[in-house]
Amino acid sequence: MDTKFPLDKIRNIGIMAHIDAGKTTITERILYYTGKVHKMGEVHEGSATMDWMPQEKERGITITSAATTLYWKNTRINLVDTPGHVDFTVEVERCLRVLDGAVAVFCAVGGVEPQSETVWHQAEKYGVPRLAFINKMDRVGADFYYVVKMIQDKLAANTIIIQLPWGSEENFQGIIDLIKMKAYSYTIDNLGVNYEEVSIPEDLRESADEYHHKMIEGLAEIDEKIMEDYLKGEETSPSEIKSAIRRLTIKNKAVPVLCGSALKNKGIQLLLDAIIYYLPSPLDVPPIKGIDPLTEKGISRLTEEKESLSSLVFKIMTDPYIGKLSFVRVYSGILKSSSYIYNPTKDVKERVNRLVLIHADHRKDVLEISAGNLGAIIGLKKSTTGDTLCDLKHPIILESIKFPEPVISIAIEPKGKAEQDKMALALDKLAEEDPTFRRTYNLETGQTIISGMGELHLEIIVDRLLREFKVEGNIGKPQVAYKETIEKSAQARGKFIRQSGGRGQYGDVVLEVDSYKEENFKFINRIIGGAIPKEYIPAIKEGVKEAMLSGVLANYPVINIKVTLLDGSYHPVDSSEIAFKIAASMAFQECMKKAQPILLEPIMEVDIVTPEEYLGSLISNISARRAKIEGIETKAQVKIITAYVPLAEMFGYATTLRSISQGRATFTMQFLCYDKVPANIAKEILI
């Protein structure tokens, strides 16, 4: 292990933002300037180092969080590049749970976008200190000051502007440092490796002085040391300003704002400097808190190697060559290769076969991972995301990670019998990797239903099944589990007679069917006397139950029905259980045809949580889906719509909802009851 890096020289950081704000491009530049790679990868070319999955290269988006370890100015940085698409929000959630700091990237044109809000609130939830980096200053329409205002208004952030852009759009040529009151020109070379420190241009001097003064005023309001200098009228030195910004950032009282253009290689080295100067080391964060599983009392561990081991599994990844990789954050003690550790979450002992440091999809073997670092374990069998790994003699359970429930499902079937086991194994591995992915088996349709956070999420899952796990399958949207029932009563006779030379078959049954709301099925025997011997009655009931599995309209199961056995006859030699079973089935089918059969559909109770500005559009959209609006209530700053909607109308709703609300509304859905399908809709289903 790198013992030359003390804890105060380590930074565990994540890069987070809305999709297409430039996170991965920034990461690629960081890798290049720190010497981790010798050629910059580009997202739009599919050559980004951190977007290593084939699906990421093709789509030009980040799907899974990728980790790497790099070095800058004698500091070790464990860096995680997270996805920006709303379907993969869980990747951001689980990374922020274990990181000490984050860089929030904003597009200089788009500003604070919907997913920017989501990831910002996730960071707030875990108390993660942040820097704000306004990227794409070279783009047409770039407006640094407007984006800063948006960060203040929409995210309620106390911004401290420490850099100003030198020009914008095609005239963006450098950065003004408000702490040193110097300018950095990036006109020397195209790769941005070399840049020069120059005096602030005269036309920008007034603006720089104004914002330098605002920076000092902003710091003086919340930092006593700066306040003292300010009141005395003394000049605050750059080192004192940096110390104050660091203190306030770590306490989450301020967010330093930087700018640049990752694509045009401007401002990344200064961002790296800011990561080291202002974001916390493992020593700057509070001791990790947990629960003693034996006494259930709260305990904490300091970030020290001499403490007992405590670590958290924050991500699982399946590698086709080496098996399961468990990503861990070590909070205290030392995690050693070839040792045994305890998982108190599942009460199992695990062996650490190998330890590795991660660089995207490459691994470097190490003998140990000490407190304050990130790494991965190869060889864990039972541990999953959110589990604690600790010392057997000193157990502790750390707070786990909570994951949202899936909101969309599709059906998948193996193409042949040989593929069935292969598919089950692959789905198990994918579910282990991704806590927001679920798989269930629908007994009624015989389909495997896979559920996830959105259509893109499931598209990626299916793509991985076909490519990575080589599973051949038929994909479609889930079948709606329609049912059939009747609206009036009817009687019918079922007679089964078969002569085949020897002993024949004889069964004769008269049934009456009625609609029955109390339960799905009720059977009444009204036979008086010996029209049908008692021993055949159970066979008649069984025949009716089997016939109910397939209705007369479209072979859907029949529910909410009462069947009465009225009459019948038997043959002393030819009658048998099977004959009466078949006769009962025939009588039931005939009754169904006469009793005005109708189609029923599942109705879901849907709760939609939305900002008020989207209320009208969402009510209009859900009403068009045959919804019955039950109520609208106000809670804090949002509106909650409760509606009863047919399941058939809810496919694709997650995407529509995000589109209407710019990703800011959410919904939950649960089964409520079965109800009659309107005649015009039933006609289409039964074609």
N, C-alpha and C positions, 0 to 999 in steps of 0.2 A: 504493500500500500504506500501511497505518497505521504510519508511522515513529514516531509519538508513543508507541508501545508498545514499550519496551525488553524484552528477553528475560525479565528478572526479573518483568515484569508480564504474563506470558502463562501460562495454564494449559490443558493439553490433557487433558481428563478424560472418563471414560465413566461411565455409570450402569448398574449391573448387578445382577441379582437373579433369584430364582425367578419364574415366571409369576404375575401377579396380586399382587405385593408392592407395586406402586404406582410403578414406575419412570417410566412415561410421565406419570402425574399429577404427580409431582414436577417433571419436565421442563417440563410446561405451566405450573406455578406459577413456576418459575425464569424462563421466557420472559416471563410477565406482570410480575413484580416488576422485571425488568431493562429493561422497556419494549420488548421485542422484539415482543410482541403486545399488543393493547389489550382482548382478551377471552379469558378462560380457556377453553380447550377441555376437554371431558370425554371420557374413554375410553368410558364406558358410553353416551354419547349419539352416539358416532361422530364427534365434532367435534374430537378432539385434533389439534393442528397437526403433531406429529411422526409420528403414524400417518396418513400421507397416502395410502397405497395403498387402493383400494376394498376389498380383501380384509381389511385391518387394521381399517377402519372397521366392516365388517359383523361381524367376529368379536370385536372389542374386545381384540385382542392385537397386540403388536408382532411383525412378521415380518422386516423388514429394518432394519438399524441406520440411524438418521437423524442427520445432523450439523447443527450450527448454530454460529454465532459470536455471542457476546453480551458485554456489558460490565457490570462491577459494581465500584464503588469504584475507578475508574481502572485496572482490570485487565481484560484481554481473556481471555475463556474460550471455548475451542473445545470444544464439548460434544457427546458422542455418546450417544444413547439406544439401548440394545441390546435384543434380544429376550430373553424369559425361557423360552420353550418349548424343550424338549430337542431338537426337530427342527432348531432354528435356532442351535444352539450354535456353529457355525462363524462366525456373525456376531459373536459375542462374542470368539471366538478371534482373528479377524483385526483387530478393533479394539484389543484389549488389546496386540497386538503393536506398535502404533504410538503408544499413549497413555502419558502420563507418570504419571497417577494415576487412581484410580477411587473412586466412591462405591458401596459395597455396601449395598443396601437390604434390610431384613428386615421381615417382617410381625410386628407386636407380638403377634399371636395364633398364627400358624403357626411363627414363629421360623426356625431354620435348616432349610430344606426341601431336597429332593434336588438341585434345580438350583442352589440357593445354594451347595452344596458344590462342584458342577462348576465354576461360574464363579469361585469362590474359588481353587480349585486352578489354574485357568487363569491367574489373576492372579499366583499364586505362581510359576508356570512362567516368566513373563516379568518377575518381580521388580517388579511394579507396586504402589507404596504405596497404601494404602486408608484411607478413613473408613468407619465403620459408621453407618448411619442407620436407627433403629428407627421405622418408619412405622406408621400406623393405630392410634395411641395412643387414639383415640376409639372403637375397636371394642369390642364386648362380648367379654370374655375377654382383653383386652390385658394383658400382664404384662411390663413392661420388664426387671425383674431376672432373670426366667426366661430371656428371650431372650439377655441378656448371658452368662448361664451356659452356654447352648447354644453360643454363638459361641466361648467359651473351650474347652469340652469337645470339640465336634465339629470345629472348625476349627483348634484349637490356637493360637488368636490371643491375643496379649498385649494385652488390652483396657485402655484408659485411659478411664474414664467422665468426660466433661467436662460433661455435662448430665444433669439429672434431670427426669422429668415432674412437672408440677404437677397432680396428680389423674390419673385414667385413666377409660376408657370415657366415659360421658356427662358426667362431671365433669372431663374434661381441659380445662383452661383456659389453660395456659401452660407455660413452661419455666424451670427454675432453672439458672443459669450457675454452675458450680462454680469457675471461674477467677476471675471478678469477684465471686463471691458475691452475685449479684443475681438477681431474678426478672423474667421478661418476661410481662406479661399481654396476652392476645389478645382481650380482651372489648370493645375499643373499636368495631371494625367487623367485618362478616362476611367481607370480602375479605382480611383479614389484612395490609393495606397499612400500617395504623397499629397499633402496639403500644407499650406503655409499660414503662419500666424501673422496677420498684418494689422495696421491701425484701422479703426472703424471709419468707413468712408464718410466724408463730410455731409453728404445728403441724408445719411442715416444717423448722424451723431445726436441730433435733437431727440429722435424717437428712442434711441438707445439710452440716453440720459433719463428720459421720462420713465421708461420701463425699469431701469435700474433703481430709480427712486421708489417706484411702486413695489418692487421686489423687497427692498429694505423695509418699507412701511408694512407690507404684508407679514414679513417675518417678525417685526417689532411687536405686532398685535398679539402674537402667540408665543414669543420666545423672550424670556426675561433678559438674557445676556444682550441680545440685539437691542432690546428696548432701552437698556442702560446707555449704550453707545448713542442711540438715536436721540434720547433726551439731552445728553451732554453735547450733542452736535458733533461728535467725533466720527471720523471715517471708519467704517467697519472693514477689516481686512478680508481678502478672498478666503483665507483659511477659516476665519470665524464664520463667514457666510456659509461655507460648505458644511462646517460642523453643525450649525443651526439647522440647515436643510436636512441633514442626516438625522438629527434628533427628532425633528418634527415628522419626517417621512416614516421613520420606524414606529412612532407613536400613532400613526395614521391621522395626524392633524394637518398634513399638507401633501399635495401631489405636485412634484416638480414637472414642468412641461418643457419638452425638447422638440426639435423638429428636424426634418431632413428628407431625403429621397433615396430609399434603398435601391430602387432600380437604377438610378443614376449615380450610385455609390457616394452619396454625400451624407455626412453626419453619423455614420455608424460607429466610427472609433470614439467619437464624443459620447455616444450612447453607452458604449462599453465602459468608458470612464465613469459615467453617471451610475451605472449598475454597481460598480465597485465603491464609489464614493457614498451613495445614498441608500442603497437597499441593504437590508440586514444580513449579518452573518448568523450562523446557528446560535452564537452566543447572545445575540441581540433579541432573540425571541424568548417568550416565557417558557419555563420548564414544562415539559409535556405532562398532561394530567390524565389519570386513568382510574380504574377501580381494582381493588384487590379482590380476585375471584373467591377467596376463602372467607374474608370478613365483609365484603361488599362495601368497604369504606374507601373514600377517595384518597389516592396517593399520587405523588408526582415524581418525575425523574429529571435530573439536571442533564444538560448536554455535555457529558463527560465520558471519557473512555473507561474510567475506573468505576463508573456506576454499573448496575446490573443491566443486562441487555433488554432493550425494548425497541420494537420496530413494527411497522405497519405495512401490510401488502396492499398496494394501491392500484395494481394493474396485473392482469394475467395475459400472457401471449403464448400462442401455440406455434412452435417452430417445427417445420416438417423434418428437420435433421436432428435436432437435439431435444425435442419434446417440449415440456411446459417451462416457460420462463415466468418467474414471479418477481415483479418489480417491487422493491422495498425502500422505505425511508428508515434509516437507523437513527433513532432519537437519543439513545444512550447505550453505553457499553460498546463492545466490539462483536460483530458477526463474523465468525470464522468458518472457512471452508472445511469440509469433512467433519463437522461437529453436529451434535444433536441439539435441537431447539424445541421449545414447547409452544403449542398453539392453544391458549386457554379458551379461545372463542369456540373451538370444536372439541376441546379436551383431548388432543392427540399430540403424540411426540413425532417430530419430523427430522429427517436427516438432510443436512445441507451437502449435496454432492459437489457442486461447483459454485463459485461466485464469479460474476462477470461485471465489468463496466460496459455500458451500452453506448454505441455511436450509430444512431438510426438502426439499420439491420445488421451491424457488425458488433462483435463482442470481443472483449479483452479479458482474459482470465486474471483474477487477483486472488490473493490468499485470505484477505479480510476486508471488511468494510466497517469503518469506525463511525462513532457518533457524529451526526451532522451531515452524513453523506447519503447519496442515492446509489443504488446498484440493482442487480438482479440475481436471483437464486435459481439454479437448475436442479431439478430433482424432487421438488415438493409434490407430494401426492394428494393430500387432503385440503390444503390451505387454498382459500379463494379470496377475491377482492374484499377488502375491509377487515380481514382477519389480523389479529395481533400475533407477533412472534416474539417470544421472550425467553428468559432464563427459567429453567424448570424449578429451581430452588426459590426464585423471587418472581412469582407470576404477577402480571398486570394486564388488564384489558383496557386498551385505548378506545376512544370513541370511534365507532365504525363510520362508514360512509352511507348516506341514505340515497337511494336511487328512485327516480320517478317510474310510474307504471307505464307500460307500452300503450299506444293509442291507436295502432293500426295493425291489421292482420291480413295475411294472404294464405292460400292453401298450397301445399306442395305434396306431390306424390312421386314415389320412386318409379322409374320406367319399367323395372322388372323386379322379380323376387330377389335376384342377386344383389340389387342395389339397396334393398330395405335396411339390412344391418349396417351397411356402409353409411347410409344417410343418417341413421340414428346416432352412430358414433360421431360423425361430423357435426351434427346439430348439438350434441352434448359438449363438444370441444368449443364450438362457437358461443354457446350459452355460458360456458365457464369463463371465456374471455370477456364477454360483454354482459354486464348485469342488467341492461335494459332490453335484452333480447330474450323472448320466452318461446317455448314450444309446447304445444298441447296436442292431444290426439282426440279428434271428434268421432265418437263411436257411431253417431247417427249418419255421418257422411263418409266415414272411413278415411278421412283425410288428416294429414298432419297440418296443424295450423301454426304458422310462425308469426310472432307479433313483435313489433318494434316501435321506434319513436317517430317514424315517418316513412314516406314512400322511398326516399333515397336510401335510408338506413336499410330497408328490406331489400332494395335493389342490390346493395353492396353485399349483403348476406348471401343472397342467391348467387351472385357473381362469384363469390369466394367458394361456395359449395361446388359450383361447376368447375372452376379453374383450379383452386388450391387443393380441394379434397376429391376432385375427379368423380363427383356424384352426378349421375344422369337422372334428371327429374322433370316432371311436368308441373309447370307453375301456373297458377290462376288465382283469381280472387276467391275468397271463401264462399261456399254455397250458403245462402240464407236458409236456416232450418225452418222452412214452412211446415205447418201442420194442417190437418183437415178436421172438420167437425160437421154437424148437421143442424138445421134450423127448425125441423118439425119431426114428429114421430111417424114411424112406418112399421108395417108387419110384412114378413115374407117367409116362405117355406123353402127349406133346403133338403133335397132328397138325393142320397147317393146310393145307387143300386148297381152292382156289378156281378155278373155271372161268368164264371170261367171254367165250366166243366165240373169242378169239384165244389168245395165250399165257396160261397160267394161273399159279397160285402153288402151290408144293408144298414143305412142310417137315415132317419127322417126327423127333421127338427123344424119347429115353428118359433121364430124369434120376433120380438118387438124392440125397436131402438128409440131412444129419446135423448134430447139434449140434456146435459147434466153439468152444471157449473161448479158444483162443490169439489169434485175431484175428477181425475182424468178417466177413470173407468169404474163402473159398478155393475155387478152381475147379480141378478135375482132369479131364483128358481121357483116357478109357479106350478110345476107339475104336481098334480094330485092324482093319487091312484098309481097304477103301474104302466102308464103310457110309455115311459122310458125308465128302465131299471136304474137305481141309484148309482151303480158302479160306472155308468156312462156319463154322468153329469160333469165330473171333473174334465173329461175329454172334450165335452162341448164347450166348457169355459175356456179351455186351452186353445181350441179351434178358433174361438172368437178373438182371443188375445193375439194369436198369430196373424189373423186377418186384419187386425187393427194396425199392424206394422206397415201396411201398404193400402192407402185409401183409393177411392175410385176416380178422383179428379186427376191427380198427377203422381200417384204412388207415394205421397207423403204420409207420415204416421197420423193416425186418428186419435184425437183427445176429446175430453169433456163429453163422455157418452155413457148412457145407462142401457144395459142390455137385459131384457127379460125373456126367460125361456117359458113359452106359453103351452106348447103341445108338441106331439111327435108320435112316432110309432117305432116298433122294433121287430126283428125276426128272431125267433128263439135259436136258430142255428147260424144264420149269416151275419147277424149284428156283431160289431166289434168296436173297440175304442177308436181305432183309426177311421172307421166308417162314420162314426158320429162326429169325430173331429172335422172331417172333410165336409160333412153335411152342415155343421154349424158355420163353417167358413163360407160355404155357398149361400146360406141363409143371410148371413151378415152382409155379404157383398150386395145381395139383392135389396136388403133393407136400406143400405147406404144410398143406392141409386134413387130410391123412392123418397128419401127423407130430406131432399134439398141440401146436398152437400155444399159446404163453403170452404174457402181457403183462409187460414189464419197466419199472421206474420208476427215475429217478435217485435215488441215495442221497447225502446230503450229510454231510460231516464237520463237526459243529457244536461249537465251543468256547465255553462260557459262563463268564464271570468274574463272581463274585458275592460279596458279604459273606456270612459264614457263616449269619446268621440267616434267610436266604431259601433256603438249600440244599434243605431238605426240600420246600418248596412247588414249587421249580423242577424238582427231580427228578420229582416227582409229575406236574407239567404236561407235561414233555417225554416222560415214559413213556407218557402218554395219547396222544401224537402218534406212536405206534409206534416210539419210539426204542429203540435198543440202547445202553445205557450202557457205554462202554468203560473209563472210569476217572475217578477224582476225585483231584486233587492239591491240596496246600496251598501257597500262595505268599504270603509276607508276611502280610497280614491278610485275604486273600481265598481262596476256593475256586475251582478250575477244573474244570468238568465237561466231559468229552469224550464225545460221543455220535454215533451214526450214525442219521440221521433221513431218511425219505423227503421229497423236496422238496415234494411235494403237501401235506404236513402243516405246512409252515413258513410259509405265507402268513399274514400278520397277527401273526407271532410277536414282531416288534419291539415292537408295542404291548402284547401280553400280558406280555412280559418286563418292560417298564417299569412296567406296572400292578402286577405281583406284587412287584417289588423297589423300588417308589417311585422308579424311574428310576436306581437305583444299580448295576444289573447291566448288562453288555454282552455281545454275542455276535458271533462271526465264523463264516462258513459258506463251505465250498468243496466242489466236486464230488468224490466219491469213486469211485463205480462204479454200474453198473446191476444191479438185483436183481429177482427175481420178485415180482410184485404178489400179495398173498394173494388166494385165490379169492373171498372175500366182497367185497373191495374191487374186484377186477377186474370182478365182476358188475355193480356200480354204475356203473363207468366205461363198460362196454360196452352199457348199456341204451340 
